[in-house]
Amino acid sequence: LIKRTVGPDISIAAAGGVGDDRSELGTDALDIQEAILKVRSHDGVLVLMDMGSAILSAETAKELVSIEMTDPLVLCSAPLVEGSIAAAVQIQIGSALDEVTAAAQQGLTPKQEQLDDTAPEPEPVHTDEEVLVPGKGTELAVTIRNEHGLHLRPAANLIKALAPFKATVQMENLSANRGPVAAKSLVDLARLQVRQGDQVRFRIGGPDQEAAISAINGLVHTNFGDNAAPAAKVPPRVVPTTDEPFPVSGGIAIGRPLFLEQLEPSIPSYAVPDEPAAAVEFEKLQEALNRAEKAFTGRFERLQATLDPETLAILEAQRLILTDQTIIAEVQTRIHDQHENAAQAWHTVLTDLAAEQEAVSDEYLRARAADFREIRSLVVSELREDKEKLVLPNNGANAILVCDELTPSLADTIGSTGIQGVLQLHGGATSHGAILARALRLPSIGGAASAGDQIRHAAYIAFDGEKGTLWIDPSPELRTTIEASQAASRSAFEAALSQSREPATTKDGLLVNIAANAGSREDVASASGYGADSIGLFRSEFLFQRFDQLPSEEKQLSAYQDALTPFGSRLVTLRLLDIGGDKPLPFLTVPHEANPFLGVRGIRLLFQNPEFCRSHLRAVLRLTVDHQIRILVPMVTDRAELVQLRELFEELHQELISEKLPHKWPAPIGAMIETPSAAILADQIAAECDFLSFGTNDLTQYVLCAERGNPALNLYADALHPAVLRICRPVIEAAQNRRISVSVCGEIGSDLEAVPILLGLGLRDLSVTAAAVPNVKALVRELDVSQIATRLRETFDTFGTAADVREFGKTFL
């Protein structure tokens, strides 16, 4: 059974039975000793047995074999059949002996869960231990504080953090009596069903133990990278308990209903007759998984500059499902045992996993079932021999997609079709598809299942994604009103787009540079298409998320050159790599920090990693040959950091000269004004810079002591708060006194209500999301900045709240 299920290369020896032909019940210690020596290896041997004398014989054999064998040997109490299959799967994928043993011990879990035959919940284990201490076989019990437990994103963060290490890490849910499992599979971790308040235990051993402990320490103290709310920019949404539709993503949509199931490819039904055919099917599966992973990587690169880190983590977590060895092993078993083709087996396993996820009590964890269903559909599409894929209409301007639930890949596909919006029969406001829909401004509502029959027979439907209102076959008068509103909005944008390549000059003759934020080649091309005057912020960190290991200088240079090619020789403000404890990269060591937002990040982290810092700065210098580059320094605290950086650039300049590598130096250097200290010391910092740029997202949270992404602090998440504006005004004056430019590159630049305020304060450079460039330019052309500045000076000191400032800004729209 093992060789059929897993493959013929697994080393197996049997030692059951006694007597001449071994037909009698019993075991012989000498036979067991011989079997152990037959399969011995430096990696170790796992021995499974049933009961009674088999246990005694195995223990005797272990004593006998210890005389001539020093390799690891484990006697395992796992169930014989289920345990051996689970162990063989782990052996096949190269797991260490500890992980093989843990998998064998969990062999009964799938059967127990299916039959609802788990042990009663034990009393919780209480411990004050919160810090891992390096040592052999270290254990740690911690309480999970994440609001939604160890769901997909934090589980993915755990797997990624441990991936570089050879240490063996197991995890179990003490509160629910689940596990232990190896901390390398999303599926295994999901089966622990870890909820908020559950106590879990880690066991860490083997090589790289201290490094793995350090990584877990950092994750535990940052809630496994899950500090921010899933939808940071959206107020908390309560999913209704009624059958009424609920809002998911704002915007009005109207059109004919287009049902997704009419577009989805069917599952092939042919059987797999024999072992050679099964091998062919498994190879097809591996190829399909590789193609699907490439598709995910492409989507990640396409969306990375427009989405927040939490949403990007969704895509990365889903990508890990495609490489999950537990899933792949279960699919392989079905191909061999059930004679299912690869598409059937994949569909069955992922459907079962989605059902497991939906069976948990936590609503948010239940919503993660959508992730498994999305990956299920994606790979089934890749596996179809006729390559049939989900095809949406090229022009969906007259259609609303009706589906059971919106997934991230579906939302991404819809973005290029013109489909008006998405009506979900079920779905949820906290699903990953919903989060992405809001990021892409794709109108959507959920919970419309009770109206499913009416929708199916409707000629037209309409909905308001902000209010959750659904109209089925709206009256002609209502349709006219909605269509007029849509047409007016569309017409205004098209007019702005047609003029977006023209300069943005105010009514009183001031030229305002409207730049775009970017983080990938696609974003740069989009910025060019929308008429951006320059790239006002190129986020280096998004390019580096593709690297699992420290990238060489040449790889960094190549990545930058490829990304900036669509913009030619036009001006690009390139921010040096800006990462830290809240957004780590696997190849840089980030220390554990109680508050990573106030920790080692930006220029601080670069200085603490001198080898990478030198290669990074050299690559940026060499980039100046083909591109017009300004260098922006993140997380500046004071003048000394800029002096140190310039000295390092000068040293690297001399190195490049000696190596005859072309570059340009000096290059313009600017400072991000995102810390209060940088703002207060703006006159000193400006003396060391060629330009300044406000990072209003971070500056706002630091000035107002309000964590970004905390929904309870949304009231303070506004860069137009008077306290923020008061700290910005002296910075602008310092830049003007030094005759250097100062820009804003935070989200506030895309806010039309904020644009008059920013210009009135003296800013002449705004960097916005690419899609906002046309509308921002159109607004600038309608403004008289001298008039705004006069009125702003008169009322500036009276502003008490961000709402006051916004009311003032609205008077110019």
Beta strands, then each sheet from edge to edge (+ up, - down):
strand 1: 16-18
strand 2: 24-27
strand 3: 45-48
strand 4: 73-76
strand 5: 138-143
strand 6: 168-173
strand 7: 178-182
strand 8: 199-205
strand 9: 246-249
strand 10: 252-259
strand 11: 399-403
strand 12: 421-424
strand 13: 444-446
strand 14: 461-464
strand 15: 469-472
strand 16: 504-505
strand 17: 511-518
strand 18: 535-539
strand 19: 571-575
strand 20: 628-633
strand 21: 669-673
strand 22: 691-694
strand 23: 741-744
strand 24: 765-768
sheet 1: 1+ 2-
sheet 2: 3+ 4+
sheet 3: 5+ 8- 6+ 7-
sheet 4: 9+ 13- 12- 11- 10- 14+ 15-
sheet 5: 16+ 17- 18- 19- 20- 21- 22- 23- 24-
end
